[in-house]
Amino acid sequence: MLRFDPFRDVDSLASAMLGVSSGSDRAPRFMPMDLYKVDDHYVLSADLPGIDPGSIDVDVDRGTLTLTAHRSAPESSGVQWISSERFAGTYRRQVSLGDGVDTERIAASYDNGVLSVTIPLAERAKPRKIDIARTESTNEQKSIEHEPA
């Protein structure tokens, strides 16, 4: 997804005039993700291309799922950047889970630049059929005795 940045050209010009390296030291802006429900679990898919799998961290604390990943900047000594659009640094995304998920069974995998997190529903949150208790009626009628007034 491309985002319009009206100051990109001004930043590039100022960086070139001041001799500041541009691009490689910029912080990541976002971690695009999809979140959807399938049967009895949720699936979160986050795009993290070029991330070292060892730098990915998935934590759950007090109902908040936190995804953290780090992309190292390429070696830039002696390099004159023509274009630098790939962010380096730490990516972080937090998702509030609520109380209907089983945080003990959350699982994650990383394949082809996509982090997939499976978030199962808690047993108490799964749809279930409620049995209806039935009382048997008898033909006997109860008489109510009244005391004379």
C-alpha positions as CSV (number, residue, x, y, z in Angstrom):
1,M,0.0,0.0,0.0
2,L,1.5,3.3,-1.0
3,R,0.8,6.3,1.2
4,F,1.0,9.9,0.0
5,D,3.7,11.8,1.9
6,P,3.7,15.5,0.9
7,F,7.0,16.1,2.8
8,R,9.0,13.2,1.2
9,D,10.6,15.4,-1.4
10,V,11.4,18.2,1.1
11,D,12.9,15.6,3.5
12,S,15.0,14.2,0.7
13,L,16.2,17.6,-0.4
14,A,17.0,18.7,3.2
15,S,18.8,15.4,3.8
16,A,20.9,15.8,0.7
17,M,21.8,19.4,1.5
18,L,22.7,18.6,5.1
19,G,24.6,15.4,4.3
20,V,22.3,13.3,6.5
21,S,21.8,9.7,5.4
22,S,18.2,9.2,4.5
23,G,16.0,6.2,4.5
24,S,17.9,3.5,6.3
25,D,17.4,5.1,9.7
26,R,13.7,5.7,9.4
27,A,11.4,3.8,11.8
28,P,8.8,1.4,10.5
29,R,5.4,3.0,10.1
30,F,3.0,0.0,10.2
31,M,2.6,-3.8,10.2
32,P,-0.3,-4.6,7.8
33,M,-2.4,-7.4,9.1
34,D,-5.7,-9.3,8.5
35,L,-7.8,-10.8,11.3
36,Y,-10.6,-13.2,10.7
37,K,-12.6,-16.0,12.4
38,V,-12.8,-19.6,11.2
39,D,-15.0,-22.0,13.1
40,D,-13.8,-22.0,16.7
41,H,-10.7,-19.8,16.3
42,Y,-9.4,-16.5,15.0
43,V,-6.5,-16.2,12.6
44,L,-4.2,-13.1,12.5
45,S,-1.9,-12.8,9.5
46,A,0.7,-10.0,9.5
47,D,3.1,-9.1,6.7
48,L,6.7,-9.0,7.8
49,P,8.8,-9.4,4.7
50,G,12.6,-9.5,5.2
51,I,12.3,-10.0,8.9
52,D,14.7,-12.4,10.7
53,P,12.4,-15.1,12.2
54,G,14.6,-15.0,15.4
55,S,13.6,-11.3,16.0
56,I,9.9,-12.0,16.1
57,D,8.2,-12.0,19.5
58,V,4.6,-12.8,20.2
59,D,3.4,-12.1,23.8
60,V,0.1,-12.2,25.6
61,D,-0.4,-10.1,28.7
62,R,-3.7,-9.2,30.4
63,G,-5.8,-9.7,27.3
64,T,-3.4,-7.9,24.9
65,L,-1.6,-9.7,22.1
66,T,1.6,-7.9,21.2
67,L,3.6,-8.7,18.0
68,T,7.1,-7.4,17.8
69,A,9.7,-7.8,15.0
70,H,12.9,-6.2,14.0
71,R,14.4,-5.6,10.6
72,S,18.1,-4.6,10.5
73,A,19.2,-1.7,8.4
74,P,21.5,-2.7,5.4
75,E,25.1,-1.7,5.7
76,S,25.3,1.9,4.5
77,S,28.9,3.0,4.7
78,G,30.0,4.4,1.4
79,V,26.4,4.2,0.0
80,Q,24.7,7.1,-1.7
81,W,21.0,6.3,-1.5
82,I,18.9,6.9,-4.6
83,S,15.7,5.5,-3.1
84,S,15.1,4.0,0.3
85,E,11.5,2.8,1.0
86,R,12.2,-0.3,3.1
87,F,11.9,0.6,6.7
88,A,14.4,-0.7,9.3
89,G,13.9,-0.9,13.0
90,T,11.3,-2.4,15.3
91,Y,7.7,-3.1,14.2
92,R,5.1,-3.4,17.0
93,R,1.4,-4.1,16.8
94,Q,-1.0,-4.7,19.7
95,V,-4.5,-6.4,19.6
96,S,-7.0,-6.5,22.4
97,L,-8.2,-10.1,22.7
98,G,-11.1,-9.8,25.2
99,D,-12.1,-12.6,27.5
100,G,-13.5,-15.1,25.0
101,V,-10.2,-16.6,23.8
102,D,-8.0,-19.3,25.2
103,T,-4.7,-17.5,25.7
104,E,-2.9,-20.8,26.8
105,R,-3.4,-22.3,23.3
106,I,-2.3,-19.4,21.1
107,A,0.1,-20.6,18.4
108,A,2.3,-18.7,15.8
109,S,4.2,-19.6,12.7
110,Y,6.3,-17.5,10.2
111,D,6.4,-18.5,6.6
112,N,7.4,-16.6,3.4
113,G,7.3,-13.2,5.2
114,V,3.9,-13.7,6.8
115,L,3.4,-14.2,10.6
116,S,0.3,-16.3,11.3
117,V,-1.1,-16.4,14.8
118,T,-4.0,-18.8,15.6
119,I,-6.1,-17.7,18.5
120,P,-8.6,-20.3,19.7
121,L,-11.9,-19.5,21.4
122,A,-12.2,-20.5,25.0
123,E,-14.6,-23.4,25.7
124,R,-16.9,-21.1,27.6
125,A,-17.2,-18.8,24.5
126,K,-18.0,-21.5,22.0
127,P,-21.6,-21.8,20.8
128,R,-23.4,-24.6,22.5
129,K,-26.9,-26.1,22.7
130,I,-28.7,-25.5,26.0
131,D,-30.8,-28.4,27.2
132,I,-34.3,-27.5,28.4
133,A,-35.4,-29.0,31.7
134,R,-39.0,-30.3,31.6
135,T,-41.3,-30.9,34.5
136,E,-43.9,-33.6,34.2
137,S,-47.4,-32.3,34.9
138,T,-49.8,-34.6,36.8
139,N,-53.6,-34.6,36.6
140,E,-53.9,-34.3,40.3
141,Q,-55.2,-31.0,41.4
142,K,-54.2,-29.6,44.8
143,S,-57.0,-28.3,46.9
144,I,-56.5,-25.2,48.9
145,E,-58.2,-25.3,52.3
146,H,-59.6,-22.1,53.6
147,E,-60.1,-21.5,57.2
148,P,-63.5,-20.1,58.1
149,A,-63.3,-16.4,58.9
